[in-house]
Amino acid sequence: MSSEWNSVSLDSLGVLRVRGADVVSFLQGQLSNDIALLGPGQSLLAGYHNPQGRVIALLRLLQLAPADLLAILPRELIGAVVQRLGKFVLRAKVKLADDSAAWTVTGIMGCAAGGAPSFAQQLPAPVNGVTRIDASLALRVAGEPARWLLVSPLAQPPPLSGCRPVGVQVWQRLAIAAGEPQVYAATSEAFVAQMLNLDALGAIAFDKGCYTGQEIIARAHYRGKVKRRLQRFRAQVPAPLKPADEGEFPDGRSFKVVDAAQRSDGLCEFLAVTTLGHVDAESAAARAPAARAPLSAERLALPYALPD
């Protein structure tokens, strides 16, 4: 990776703020990760699921204070998530609010080579680690190439001196290369947790108590191998792919796009949920013909192992 440090404004991401004395116990019963592990130096990736175990949204959780948490997720989903979570607040001392207007979310991309900006030494080293830099919260989301999120109050911009601004597609291509799923309005409730590799990414705590969708997610974990999972591909496509697009590979496997990014050479790299391995020839022949021509795509390795 180049020694150059880049920054990108991630305007599509917003901030859901959850405050109150019961914030940890409330979210513990709603999200897939162990909220008790959240701390001033530790963030969490967690899924919010419907009763069928399908992912409504993915949230990156940060602790602003012990009873004051921030969740980073696409702005387009925050209203629906607030509305759904609000139905379960009941007597809990919890307040939910779309706080996106009060914050900015910035991506930082860099490496250990020379020429780092002055603030780089304050960035957290471990993945999911969190540090404060002035008024900003810095969260590491990927190892190599290294990437961080800076969550900053609107009135106090993040320290970006020494970083070159780049387009959001640079960040998106790196996220796809890292095998990081994202859930958008078009794909909300489309995938069961393991289909997005949330178990491989540490976003599910199988030893915690009950939460919405837990029974289905636990059954898939303990009783049977998941047959369809998020995988990474590269292809020449006739038109740009987008989340929720569906298609078929030449071997008969159907796929559904999770995220996609065009490259400068005209190729498209994308994450899609599809069958692991190859499909049975008879099963493929029995299916109705695909609505579009099969897409010939090269499968690329993920930077993490999938559970057996």
C-alpha positions in Angstrom: 0.0 0.0 0.0 1.2 3.6 -0.7 2.6 5.5 2.2 0.2 8.3 1.5 -2.6 9.0 4.1 -6.0 9.6 2.7 -9.3 10.8 4.2 -12.9 10.5 2.9 -16.1 12.1 4.0 -18.6 9.3 4.7 -21.8 11.3 4.4 -23.9 8.2 3.9 -23.2 7.1 7.5 -25.2 8.5 10.3 -25.3 8.4 14.1 -27.9 6.7 16.3 -27.6 7.9 19.9 -28.8 5.6 22.7 -28.8 7.1 26.2 -30.1 6.2 29.6 -29.4 4.2 32.8 -30.7 1.0 31.1 -28.8 1.4 27.8 -26.6 -1.7 28.2 -29.3 -4.1 29.4 -31.7 -2.8 26.8 -29.4 -3.3 23.8 -28.2 -6.6 25.2 -31.7 -7.9 24.5 -31.8 -6.5 21.0 -28.4 -6.9 19.4 -26.3 -9.9 18.5 -23.0 -9.0 20.3 -22.2 -8.8 24.0 -22.8 -5.1 24.8 -21.2 -5.6 28.2 -17.8 -5.8 26.4 -18.2 -2.2 25.1 -15.9 0.3 26.8 -14.1 3.6 26.3 -11.3 1.8 24.4 -13.4 -1.0 22.8 -16.0 -0.8 20.0 -18.3 -3.6 18.8 -19.8 -4.6 15.5 -23.3 -6.0 16.1 -26.4 -7.0 14.1 -30.0 -6.0 14.7 -32.2 -8.8 13.5 -35.9 -9.6 13.1 -37.4 -12.6 14.8 -36.4 -14.8 11.8 -32.7 -13.9 12.3 -32.5 -11.7 9.3 -30.3 -8.6 9.5 -32.2 -5.3 9.7 -29.0 -3.3 10.2 -25.4 -3.5 11.1 -24.2 -1.2 13.8 -20.7 -0.1 14.9 -21.1 0.8 18.6 -19.0 3.3 20.5 -19.2 4.4 24.1 -19.4 8.2 24.5 -20.0 7.7 28.3 -21.1 4.6 30.3 -24.8 5.4 29.7 -24.4 7.2 26.4 -23.7 5.1 23.3 -23.3 6.0 19.6 -24.2 3.5 16.8 -22.8 4.1 13.3 -24.9 2.8 10.4 -26.3 4.1 7.1 -28.4 7.2 7.5 -31.2 5.7 5.4 -31.8 3.0 8.0 -31.7 5.1 11.2 -35.3 6.2 11.2 -36.6 2.6 10.8 -34.2 1.3 13.4 -35.3 3.9 15.9 -38.9 3.1 15.3 -38.5 -0.6 15.7 -36.3 -0.4 18.7 -38.6 2.1 20.3 -41.4 -0.5 20.4 -39.3 -2.5 23.0 -38.3 0.3 25.3 -41.4 0.0 27.5 -40.3 1.0 31.0 -36.6 0.9 30.3 -34.7 4.1 31.0 -33.5 4.6 27.4 -33.8 7.3 24.9 -33.2 6.7 21.1 -32.5 9.5 18.7 -31.2 10.1 15.2 -28.3 12.3 16.1 -26.7 12.4 12.6 -27.1 16.2 12.3 -24.7 16.7 15.3 -21.8 14.5 14.0 -19.6 13.9 11.0 -18.1 10.5 10.1 -14.8 10.5 8.3 -12.7 7.6 7.0 -8.9 7.5 7.4 -6.7 5.3 5.3 -2.9 5.0 6.0 0.0 2.7 6.9 3.0 2.4 9.1 5.4 3.9 6.6 6.9 7.4 7.0 5.1 10.6 6.2 2.3 10.0 8.6 0.2 13.0 9.8 0.9 14.2 13.3 -2.3 12.8 14.8 -1.6 9.3 13.4 0.3 8.3 16.6 -3.0 8.7 18.6 -5.0 6.4 16.4 -5.8 3.0 18.0 -3.6 0.1 16.9 -5.9 -2.9 17.5 -8.9 -3.6 15.3 -12.1 -2.4 17.1 -9.9 -0.3 19.4 -11.1 3.3 20.2 -9.2 6.4 21.3 -10.1 10.0 21.7 -8.3 12.6 19.5 -9.4 16.0 20.7 -13.2 15.9 20.5 -13.2 13.0 18.0 -13.6 9.3 18.6 -11.2 7.2 16.5 -12.2 3.6 15.8 -10.0 1.1 13.9 -12.1 -0.9 11.5 -9.5 -2.8 9.5 -5.9 -4.1 9.9 -4.0 -4.0 6.7 -4.6 -1.9 4.7 -5.3 0.1 7.9 -8.6 2.1 8.1 -10.2 4.1 10.8 -13.4 5.9 11.4 -13.4 9.4 13.0 -16.7 10.3 14.6 -16.6 14.0 15.4 -19.0 16.6 16.7 -20.2 18.9 13.9 -18.8 22.0 15.6 -15.4 20.4 16.1 -14.0 19.0 12.8 -11.7 16.0 12.9 -7.9 16.6 12.7 -7.2 15.8 9.1 -4.0 17.8 8.5 -1.6 15.7 6.4 -4.4 13.6 4.8 -5.3 13.8 1.1 -9.1 13.9 0.5 -10.3 11.1 -1.9 -13.6 9.9 -3.2 -15.8 7.5 -1.3 -15.2 4.8 -3.9 -11.6 4.3 -2.5 -13.0 3.5 0.9 -15.7 1.3 -0.6 -13.2 -0.8 -2.6 -11.1 -1.4 0.5 -14.1 -2.4 2.5 -15.1 -4.9 -0.2 -11.5 -6.3 -0.3 -11.7 -6.8 3.5 -15.0 -8.7 3.1 -16.9 -6.2 5.2 -20.7 -6.5 4.7 -23.0 -3.5 4.9 -26.8 -3.5 5.0 -28.8 -0.9 3.2 -32.5 -0.2 2.8 -32.5 -2.4 -0.3 -31.1 -5.4 1.6 -32.5 -4.9 5.1 -34.0 -8.2 6.3 -32.7 -10.0 3.2 -29.9 -12.1 4.9 -29.7 -14.3 8.0 -26.7 -13.3 10.2 -24.3 -16.1 9.1 -25.0 -15.3 5.4 -23.1 -12.0 6.0 -20.3 -13.8 7.9 -21.2 -12.0 11.1 -20.0 -15.0 13.0 -16.5 -14.9 11.3 -16.3 -11.1 12.0 -17.0 -11.4 15.7 -20.4 -9.7 15.5 -22.3 -12.5 17.3 -21.8 -13.6 20.9 -23.1 -17.2 21.1 -22.6 -17.3 24.9 -24.8 -14.3 25.8 -28.5 -14.3 26.7 -31.5 -14.0 24.4 -31.9 -11.3 21.8 -34.3 -10.8 18.9 -33.5 -13.5 16.3 -31.2 -15.4 18.6 -33.0 -18.8 18.3 -32.6 -18.9 14.5 -29.0 -17.7 14.6 -28.0 -20.2 17.3 -29.7 -23.1 15.5 -27.8 -22.3 12.3 -24.6 -22.2 14.4 -25.0 -25.4 16.4 -27.2 -27.7 14.2 -26.1 -27.3 10.7 -23.6 -25.8 8.3 -24.6 -22.6 6.6 -24.8 -23.3 2.9 -25.0 -19.7 1.6 -22.5 -17.1 2.6 -21.0 -13.8 1.6 -18.1 -14.3 -0.8 -16.0 -11.9 -2.9 -15.9 -11.7 -6.6 -14.4 -9.7 -9.6 -16.1 -9.5 -12.9 -16.6 -7.5 -16.1 -20.3 -6.4 -15.8 -22.5 -4.9 -18.5 -23.9 -2.3 -16.0 -22.7 -1.4 -12.5 -23.9 -3.7 -9.8 -25.7 -2.4 -6.7 -27.0 -3.9 -3.4 -29.9 -6.4 -3.8 -29.1 -7.1 -7.5 -29.6 -10.8 -8.2 -28.1 -13.0 -10.9 -26.7 -16.4 -11.6 -23.2 -17.7 -12.2 -22.4 -20.1 -15.1 -22.3 -23.1 -12.8 -26.0 -22.5 -11.8 -25.5 -20.8 -8.4 -27.8 -17.9 -7.8 -26.3 -14.8 -6.0 -27.5 -11.6 -4.4 -25.3 -8.6 -4.2 -24.4 -7.2 -0.8 -22.1 -4.4 -2.0 -20.2 -3.5 -5.1 -17.6 -1.0 -6.4 -16.4 -0.2 -9.9 -12.6 -0.1 -10.5 -10.8 2.3 -12.7 -10.0 -0.5 -15.1 -13.7 -1.2 -15.8 -13.9 -4.3 -13.6 -16.3 -4.6 -10.7 -15.4 -6.1 -7.4 -18.4 -7.1 -5.3 -19.6 -9.1 -2.3 -22.5 -11.4 -2.9 -24.3 -14.1 -0.9 -24.2 -17.4 -2.8 -23.9 -21.1 -2.3 -20.5 -22.4 -1.1 -18.9 -24.7 -3.6 -20.9 -25.9 -6.6 -24.6 -26.7 -6.9 -25.9 -30.1 -7.9 -26.4 -30.3 -11.7 -29.9 -31.7 -11.4 -31.0 -29.0 -9.0 -29.6 -26.3 -11.3 -31.4 -27.8 -14.3 -34.7 -27.9 -12.4 -34.7 -24.1 -11.8 -36.4 -21.7 -14.0 -34.1 -19.9 -16.5 -32.4 -16.8 -15.2 -33.8 -13.4 -16.1 -30.4 -12.3 -17.4 -27.3 -14.0 -18.9 -25.1 -15.8 -16.4 -22.3 -13.7 -15.0 -18.8 -15.0 -15.3 -16.9 -13.9 -12.2 -13.6 -14.7 -10.6 -13.9 -15.7 -6.9 -11.4 -13.8 -4.8 -10.1 -14.9 -1.4 -11.5 -13.3 1.8 -9.0 -12.1 4.3 -10.6 -14.2 7.1 -11.5 -17.8 7.5 -15.1 -19.0 7.4 -16.4 -21.3 10.2 -16.6 -25.0 9.2 
